[in-house]
Amino acid sequence: MDAHFGSWGTQTFIAGLTSDAMIAPRVIKGAADGDAFAAYIRNVLLPELFKAAGYVSG
């Protein structure tokens, strides 16, 4: 099957969910592998969770 109107690619959307909101949304170009997911957790999600909980890193 041909893709119409240009080229198509894969994107992966990941985000965290709290009891009342979606936090730290990210789109990764291509399929996410274990390394990309671990980097998202470490560099994006955890800082957002700590900030939401009132912790100060440093």
PyMOL Python script that loads the backbone (N, CA, C, O; Angstrom):
from pymol import cmd

cmd.read_pdbstr("""\
ATOM      1  N   MET A   1       0.843  -1.166   0.000  1.00  0.00           N
ATOM      2  CA  MET A   1       0.000   0.000   0.000  1.00  0.00           C
ATOM      3  C   MET A   1       0.893   1.235   0.000  1.00  0.00           C
ATOM      4  O   MET A   1       1.861   1.295   0.758  1.00  0.00           O
ATOM      5  N   ASP A   2       0.589   2.199  -0.821  1.00  0.00           N
ATOM      6  CA  ASP A   2       1.365   3.430  -0.905  1.00  0.00           C
ATOM      7  C   ASP A   2       0.837   4.476   0.063  1.00  0.00           C
ATOM      8  O   ASP A   2      -0.363   4.555   0.326  1.00  0.00           O
ATOM      9  N   ALA A   3       1.751   5.272   0.584  1.00  0.00           N
ATOM     10  CA  ALA A   3       1.358   6.394   1.445  1.00  0.00           C
ATOM     11  C   ALA A   3       1.036   7.591   0.558  1.00  0.00           C
ATOM     12  O   ALA A   3       1.837   7.981  -0.291  1.00  0.00           O
ATOM     13  N   HIS A   4      -0.108   8.152   0.759  1.00  0.00           N
ATOM     14  CA  HIS A   4      -0.532   9.301  -0.029  1.00  0.00           C
ATOM     15  C   HIS A   4      -0.046  10.593   0.616  1.00  0.00           C
ATOM     16  O   HIS A   4       0.153  10.652   1.829  1.00  0.00           O
ATOM     17  N   PHE A   5       0.141  11.616  -0.190  1.00  0.00           N
ATOM     18  CA  PHE A   5       0.464  12.962   0.287  1.00  0.00           C
ATOM     19  C   PHE A   5       1.784  13.037   1.041  1.00  0.00           C
ATOM     20  O   PHE A   5       1.847  13.661   2.101  1.00  0.00           O
ATOM     21  N   GLY A   6       2.822  12.426   0.528  1.00  0.00           N
ATOM     22  CA  GLY A   6       4.141  12.551   1.140  1.00  0.00           C
ATOM     23  C   GLY A   6       4.581  11.300   1.864  1.00  0.00           C
ATOM     24  O   GLY A   6       3.933  10.255   1.810  1.00  0.00           O
ATOM     25  N   SER A   7       5.698  11.440   2.539  1.00  0.00           N
ATOM     26  CA  SER A   7       6.246  10.287   3.254  1.00  0.00           C
ATOM     27  C   SER A   7       5.676  10.213   4.666  1.00  0.00           C
ATOM     28  O   SER A   7       5.270  11.218   5.249  1.00  0.00           O
ATOM     29  N   TRP A   8       5.660   9.022   5.183  1.00  0.00           N
ATOM     30  CA  TRP A   8       5.134   8.771   6.516  1.00  0.00           C
ATOM     31  C   TRP A   8       6.233   8.180   7.377  1.00  0.00           C
ATOM     32  O   TRP A   8       7.148   7.538   6.862  1.00  0.00           O
ATOM     33  N   GLY A   9       6.152   8.385   8.649  1.00  0.00           N
ATOM     34  CA  GLY A   9       7.126   7.819   9.562  1.00  0.00           C
ATOM     35  C   GLY A   9       6.455   7.443  10.864  1.00  0.00           C
ATOM     36  O   GLY A   9       5.300   7.787  11.116  1.00  0.00           O
ATOM     37  N   THR A  10       7.197   6.738  11.676  1.00  0.00           N
ATOM     38  CA  THR A  10       6.690   6.314  12.975  1.00  0.00           C
ATOM     39  C   THR A  10       7.082   7.336  14.031  1.00  0.00           C
ATOM     40  O   THR A  10       8.198   7.856  14.022  1.00  0.00           O
ATOM     41  N   GLN A  11       6.163   7.619  14.935  1.00  0.00           N
ATOM     42  CA  GLN A  11       6.426   8.464  16.091  1.00  0.00           C
ATOM     43  C   GLN A  11       5.869   7.758  17.313  1.00  0.00           C
ATOM     44  O   GLN A  11       4.833   7.096  17.241  1.00  0.00           O
ATOM     45  N   THR A  12       6.551   7.900  18.420  1.00  0.00           N
ATOM     46  CA  THR A  12       6.098   7.313  19.671  1.00  0.00           C
ATOM     47  C   THR A  12       5.748   8.431  20.637  1.00  0.00           C
ATOM     48  O   THR A  12       6.561   9.325  20.871  1.00  0.00           O
ATOM     49  N   PHE A  13       4.548   8.391  21.200  1.00  0.00           N
ATOM     50  CA  PHE A  13       4.119   9.372  22.187  1.00  0.00           C
ATOM     51  C   PHE A  13       4.120   8.696  23.550  1.00  0.00           C
ATOM     52  O   PHE A  13       3.508   7.642  23.725  1.00  0.00           O
ATOM     53  N   ILE A  14       4.809   9.303  24.520  1.00  0.00           N
ATOM     54  CA  ILE A  14       4.796   8.795  25.892  1.00  0.00           C
ATOM     55  C   ILE A  14       4.546   9.959  26.840  1.00  0.00           C
ATOM     56  O   ILE A  14       4.952  11.090  26.570  1.00  0.00           O
ATOM     57  N   ALA A  15       3.881   9.677  27.940  1.00  0.00           N
ATOM     58  CA  ALA A  15       3.585  10.703  28.943  1.00  0.00           C
ATOM     59  C   ALA A  15       3.325  10.023  30.273  1.00  0.00           C
ATOM     60  O   ALA A  15       3.083   8.818  30.336  1.00  0.00           O
ATOM     61  N   GLY A  16       3.377  10.804  31.321  1.00  0.00           N
ATOM     62  CA  GLY A  16       3.037  10.313  32.651  1.00  0.00           C
ATOM     63  C   GLY A  16       1.630  10.745  33.006  1.00  0.00           C
ATOM     64  O   GLY A  16       1.165  11.798  32.569  1.00  0.00           O
ATOM     65  N   LEU A  17       0.960   9.938  33.789  1.00  0.00           N
ATOM     66  CA  LEU A  17      -0.389  10.266  34.253  1.00  0.00           C
ATOM     67  C   LEU A  17      -0.401  10.358  35.767  1.00  0.00           C
ATOM     68  O   LEU A  17       0.062   9.455  36.463  1.00  0.00           O
ATOM     69  N   THR A  18      -0.935  11.462  36.263  1.00  0.00           N
ATOM     70  CA  THR A  18      -1.173  11.589  37.696  1.00  0.00           C
ATOM     71  C   THR A  18      -2.654  11.360  37.925  1.00  0.00           C
ATOM     72  O   THR A  18      -3.385  11.027  36.992  1.00  0.00           O
ATOM     73  N   SER A  19      -3.093  11.533  39.136  1.00  0.00           N
ATOM     74  CA  SER A  19      -4.518  11.324  39.414  1.00  0.00           C
ATOM     75  C   SER A  19      -5.399  12.388  38.771  1.00  0.00           C
ATOM     76  O   SER A  19      -6.606  12.191  38.628  1.00  0.00           O
ATOM     77  N   ASP A  20      -4.803  13.514  38.382  1.00  0.00           N
ATOM     78  CA  ASP A  20      -5.632  14.576  37.809  1.00  0.00           C
ATOM     79  C   ASP A  20      -5.057  15.255  36.568  1.00  0.00           C
ATOM     80  O   ASP A  20      -5.629  16.234  36.090  1.00  0.00           O
ATOM     81  N   ALA A  21      -3.941  14.760  36.039  1.00  0.00           N
ATOM     82  CA  ALA A  21      -3.342  15.433  34.881  1.00  0.00           C
ATOM     83  C   ALA A  21      -2.402  14.504  34.117  1.00  0.00           C
ATOM     84  O   ALA A  21      -1.977  13.463  34.620  1.00  0.00           O
ATOM     85  N   MET A  22      -2.093  14.909  32.899  1.00  0.00           N
ATOM     86  CA  MET A  22      -1.062  14.261  32.107  1.00  0.00           C
ATOM     87  C   MET A  22       0.181  15.143  32.224  1.00  0.00           C
ATOM     88  O   MET A  22       0.099  16.357  32.037  1.00  0.00           O
ATOM     89  N   ILE A  23       1.321  14.543  32.531  1.00  0.00           N
ATOM     90  CA  ILE A  23       2.550  15.309  32.696  1.00  0.00           C
ATOM     91  C   ILE A  23       3.647  14.761  31.803  1.00  0.00           C
ATOM     92  O   ILE A  23       3.604  13.605  31.381  1.00  0.00           O
ATOM     93  N   ALA A  24       4.614  15.589  31.525  1.00  0.00           N
ATOM     94  CA  ALA A  24       5.835  15.215  30.805  1.00  0.00           C
ATOM     95  C   ALA A  24       5.578  14.522  29.472  1.00  0.00           C
ATOM     96  O   ALA A  24       6.181  13.483  29.202  1.00  0.00           O
ATOM     97  N   PRO A  25       4.704  15.066  28.634  1.00  0.00           N
ATOM     98  CA  PRO A  25       4.490  14.425  27.338  1.00  0.00           C
ATOM     99  C   PRO A  25       5.698  14.607  26.423  1.00  0.00           C
ATOM    100  O   PRO A  25       6.322  15.668  26.408  1.00  0.00           O
ATOM    101  N   ARG A  26       6.014  13.583  25.674  1.00  0.00           N
ATOM    102  CA  ARG A  26       7.118  13.646  24.716  1.00  0.00           C
ATOM    103  C   ARG A  26       6.766  12.822  23.491  1.00  0.00           C
ATOM    104  O   ARG A  26       6.083  11.802  23.581  1.00  0.00           O
ATOM    105  N   VAL A  27       7.245  13.283  22.345  1.00  0.00           N
ATOM    106  CA  VAL A  27       7.141  12.530  21.097  1.00  0.00           C
ATOM    107  C   VAL A  27       8.555  12.188  20.667  1.00  0.00           C
ATOM    108  O   VAL A  27       9.424  13.055  20.582  1.00  0.00           O
ATOM    109  N   ILE A  28       8.767  10.923  20.402  1.00  0.00           N
ATOM    110  CA  ILE A  28      10.063  10.436  19.950  1.00  0.00           C
ATOM    111  C   ILE A  28       9.926  10.042  18.490  1.00  0.00           C
ATOM    112  O   ILE A  28       9.020   9.295  18.120  1.00  0.00           O
ATOM    113  N   LYS A  29      10.825  10.547  17.670  1.00  0.00           N
ATOM    114  CA  LYS A  29      10.806  10.171  16.259  1.00  0.00           C
ATOM    115  C   LYS A  29      11.214   8.708  16.142  1.00  0.00           C
ATOM    116  O   LYS A  29      12.272   8.309  16.627  1.00  0.00           O
ATOM    117  N   GLY A  30      10.374   7.921  15.500  1.00  0.00           N
ATOM    118  CA  GLY A  30      10.638   6.499  15.354  1.00  0.00           C
ATOM    119  C   GLY A  30      10.073   5.707  16.517  1.00  0.00           C
ATOM    120  O   GLY A  30       9.378   6.249  17.377  1.00  0.00           O
ATOM    121  N   ALA A  31      10.375   4.434  16.532  1.00  0.00           N
ATOM    122  CA  ALA A  31       9.920   3.555  17.610  1.00  0.00           C
ATOM    123  C   ALA A  31      10.834   3.719  18.811  1.00  0.00           C
ATOM    124  O   ALA A  31      12.052   3.809  18.662  1.00  0.00           O
ATOM    125  N   ALA A  32      10.251   3.758  19.997  1.00  0.00           N
ATOM    126  CA  ALA A  32      11.046   3.889  21.225  1.00  0.00           C
ATOM    127  C   ALA A  32      11.580   2.524  21.629  1.00  0.00           C
ATOM    128  O   ALA A  32      10.840   1.542  21.682  1.00  0.00           O
ATOM    129  N   ASP A  33      12.871   2.479  21.913  1.00  0.00           N
ATOM    130  CA  ASP A  33      13.455   1.251  22.438  1.00  0.00           C
ATOM    131  C   ASP A  33      13.677   1.416  23.939  1.00  0.00           C
ATOM    132  O   ASP A  33      13.326   2.446  24.514  1.00  0.00           O
ATOM    133  N   GLY A  34      14.250   0.419  24.559  1.00  0.00           N
ATOM    134  CA  GLY A  34      14.455   0.459  26.001  1.00  0.00           C
ATOM    135  C   GLY A  34      15.339   1.612  26.448  1.00  0.00           C
ATOM    136  O   GLY A  34      15.091   2.217  27.490  1.00  0.00           O
ATOM    137  N   ASP A  35      16.372   1.920  25.664  1.00  0.00           N
ATOM    138  CA  ASP A  35      17.264   3.023  26.014  1.00  0.00           C
ATOM    139  C   ASP A  35      16.544   4.366  25.943  1.00  0.00           C
ATOM    140  O   ASP A  35      16.732   5.216  26.814  1.00  0.00           O
ATOM    141  N   ALA A  36      15.724   4.563  24.914  1.00  0.00           N
ATOM    142  CA  ALA A  36      14.972   5.817  24.777  1.00  0.00           C
ATOM    143  C   ALA A  36      13.966   5.963  25.917  1.00  0.00           C
ATOM    144  O   ALA A  36      13.781   7.060  26.446  1.00  0.00           O
ATOM    145  N   PHE A  37      13.320   4.869  26.293  1.00  0.00           N
ATOM    146  CA  PHE A  37      12.352   4.923  27.379  1.00  0.00           C
ATOM    147  C   PHE A  37      13.037   5.210  28.716  1.00  0.00           C
ATOM    148  O   PHE A  37      12.535   6.007  29.509  1.00  0.00           O
ATOM    149  N   ALA A  38      14.172   4.570  28.968  1.00  0.00           N
ATOM    150  CA  ALA A  38      14.920   4.807  30.202  1.00  0.00           C
ATOM    151  C   ALA A  38      15.392   6.260  30.274  1.00  0.00           C
ATOM    152  O   ALA A  38      15.350   6.869  31.343  1.00  0.00           O
ATOM    153  N   ALA A  39      15.839   6.818  29.155  1.00  0.00           N
ATOM    154  CA  ALA A  39      16.261   8.221  29.123  1.00  0.00           C
ATOM    155  C   ALA A  39      15.082   9.141  29.403  1.00  0.00           C
ATOM    156  O   ALA A  39      15.236  10.139  30.108  1.00  0.00           O
ATOM    157  N   TYR A  40      13.909   8.827  28.867  1.00  0.00           N
ATOM    158  CA  TYR A  40      12.709   9.617  29.138  1.00  0.00           C
ATOM    159  C   TYR A  40      12.388   9.586  30.639  1.00  0.00           C
ATOM    160  O   TYR A  40      12.116  10.627  31.236  1.00  0.00           O
ATOM    161  N   ILE A  41      12.419   8.412  31.236  1.00  0.00           N
ATOM    162  CA  ILE A  41      12.122   8.287  32.669  1.00  0.00           C
ATOM    163  C   ILE A  41      13.107   9.122  33.487  1.00  0.00           C
ATOM    164  O   ILE A  41      12.706   9.894  34.357  1.00  0.00           O
ATOM    165  N   ARG A  42      14.394   8.961  33.199  1.00  0.00           N
ATOM    166  CA  ARG A  42      15.455   9.608  33.973  1.00  0.00           C
ATOM    167  C   ARG A  42      15.479  11.124  33.760  1.00  0.00           C
ATOM    168  O   ARG A  42      15.599  11.878  34.727  1.00  0.00           O
ATOM    169  N   ASN A  43      15.369  11.577  32.518  1.00  0.00           N
ATOM    170  CA  ASN A  43      15.598  12.989  32.190  1.00  0.00           C
ATOM    171  C   ASN A  43      14.352  13.841  32.112  1.00  0.00           C
ATOM    172  O   ASN A  43      14.443  15.066  32.199  1.00  0.00           O
ATOM    173  N   VAL A  44      13.185  13.229  31.948  1.00  0.00           N
ATOM    174  CA  VAL A  44      11.961  14.011  31.760  1.00  0.00           C
ATOM    175  C   VAL A  44      10.926  13.713  32.845  1.00  0.00           C
ATOM    176  O   VAL A  44      10.478  14.626  33.538  1.00  0.00           O
ATOM    177  N   LEU A  45      10.545  12.445  32.995  1.00  0.00           N
ATOM    178  CA  LEU A  45       9.452  12.106  33.903  1.00  0.00           C
ATOM    179  C   LEU A  45       9.821  12.298  35.377  1.00  0.00           C
ATOM    180  O   LEU A  45       9.079  12.945  36.115  1.00  0.00           O
ATOM    181  N   LEU A  46      10.948  11.749  35.812  1.00  0.00           N
ATOM    182  CA  LEU A  46      11.308  11.869  37.229  1.00  0.00           C
ATOM    183  C   LEU A  46      11.445  13.327  37.687  1.00  0.00           C
ATOM    184  O   LEU A  46      10.926  13.667  38.750  1.00  0.00           O
ATOM    185  N   PRO A  47      12.119  14.198  36.932  1.00  0.00           N
ATOM    186  CA  PRO A  47      12.156  15.599  37.357  1.00  0.00           C
ATOM    187  C   PRO A  47      10.762  16.229  37.471  1.00  0.00           C
ATOM    188  O   PRO A  47      10.516  17.020  38.381  1.00  0.00           O
ATOM    189  N   GLU A  48       9.866  15.888  36.569  1.00  0.00           N
ATOM    190  CA  GLU A  48       8.498  16.422  36.637  1.00  0.00           C
ATOM    191  C   GLU A  48       7.760  15.895  37.866  1.00  0.00           C
ATOM    192  O   GLU A  48       7.030  16.640  38.519  1.00  0.00           O
ATOM    193  N   LEU A  49       7.948  14.618  38.183  1.00  0.00           N
ATOM    194  CA  LEU A  49       7.301  14.046  39.364  1.00  0.00           C
ATOM    195  C   LEU A  49       7.832  14.685  40.648  1.00  0.00           C
ATOM    196  O   LEU A  49       7.062  14.995  41.558  1.00  0.00           O
ATOM    197  N   PHE A  50       9.146  14.880  40.715  1.00  0.00           N
ATOM    198  CA  PHE A  50       9.734  15.523  41.898  1.00  0.00           C
ATOM    199  C   PHE A  50       9.247  16.965  42.031  1.00  0.00           C
ATOM    200  O   PHE A  50       8.948  17.428  43.132  1.00  0.00           O
ATOM    201  N   LYS A  51       9.171  17.672  40.900  1.00  0.00           N
ATOM    202  CA  LYS A  51       8.692  19.051  40.929  1.00  0.00           C
ATOM    203  C   LYS A  51       7.241  19.100  41.400  1.00  0.00           C
ATOM    204  O   LYS A  51       6.878  19.961  42.202  1.00  0.00           O
ATOM    205  N   ALA A  52       6.412  18.187  40.909  1.00  0.00           N
ATOM    206  CA  ALA A  52       4.998  18.152  41.306  1.00  0.00           C
ATOM    207  C   ALA A  52       4.843  17.809  42.787  1.00  0.00           C
ATOM    208  O   ALA A  52       3.894  18.256  43.430  1.00  0.00           O
ATOM    209  N   ALA A  53       5.770  17.020  43.331  1.00  0.00           N
ATOM    210  CA  ALA A  53       5.694  16.629  44.739  1.00  0.00           C
ATOM    211  C   ALA A  53       6.314  17.674  45.659  1.00  0.00           C
ATOM    212  O   ALA A  53       6.209  17.560  46.881  1.00  0.00           O
ATOM    213  N   GLY A  54       6.961  18.694  45.086  1.00  0.00           N
ATOM    214  CA  GLY A  54       7.544  19.756  45.886  1.00  0.00           C
ATOM    215  C   GLY A  54       8.985  19.531  46.298  1.00  0.00           C
ATOM    216  O   GLY A  54       9.509  20.267  47.133  1.00  0.00           O
ATOM    217  N   TYR A  55       9.636  18.524  45.725  1.00  0.00           N
ATOM    218  CA  TYR A  55      11.044  18.277  46.033  1.00  0.00           C
ATOM    219  C   TYR A  55      11.916  19.191  45.183  1.00  0.00           C
ATOM    220  O   TYR A  55      11.581  19.511  44.043  1.00  0.00           O
ATOM    221  N   VAL A  56      13.032  19.601  45.755  1.00  0.00           N
ATOM    222  CA  VAL A  56      13.994  20.419  45.020  1.00  0.00           C
ATOM    223  C   VAL A  56      15.232  19.582  44.809  1.00  0.00           C
ATOM    224  O   VAL A  56      15.807  19.065  45.767  1.00  0.00           O
ATOM    225  N   SER A  57      15.657  19.442  43.542  1.00  0.00           N
ATOM    226  CA  SER A  57      16.846  18.645  43.274  1.00  0.00           C
ATOM    227  C   SER A  57      18.085  19.524  43.401  1.00  0.00           C
ATOM    228  O   SER A  57      18.013  20.746  43.270  1.00  0.00           O
ATOM    229  N   GLY A  58      19.200  18.894  43.653  1.00  0.00           N
ATOM    230  CA  GLY A  58      20.437  19.645  43.707  1.00  0.00           C
ATOM    231  C   GLY A  58      21.271  19.214  44.756  1.00  0.00           C
ATOM    232  O   GLY A  58      22.363  19.754  44.937  1.00  0.00           O
TER     233      GLY A  58
END
""", "prot")
cmd.dss("prot")
cmd.show_as("cartoon", "prot")
cmd.util.cbc("prot")
cmd.orient("prot")
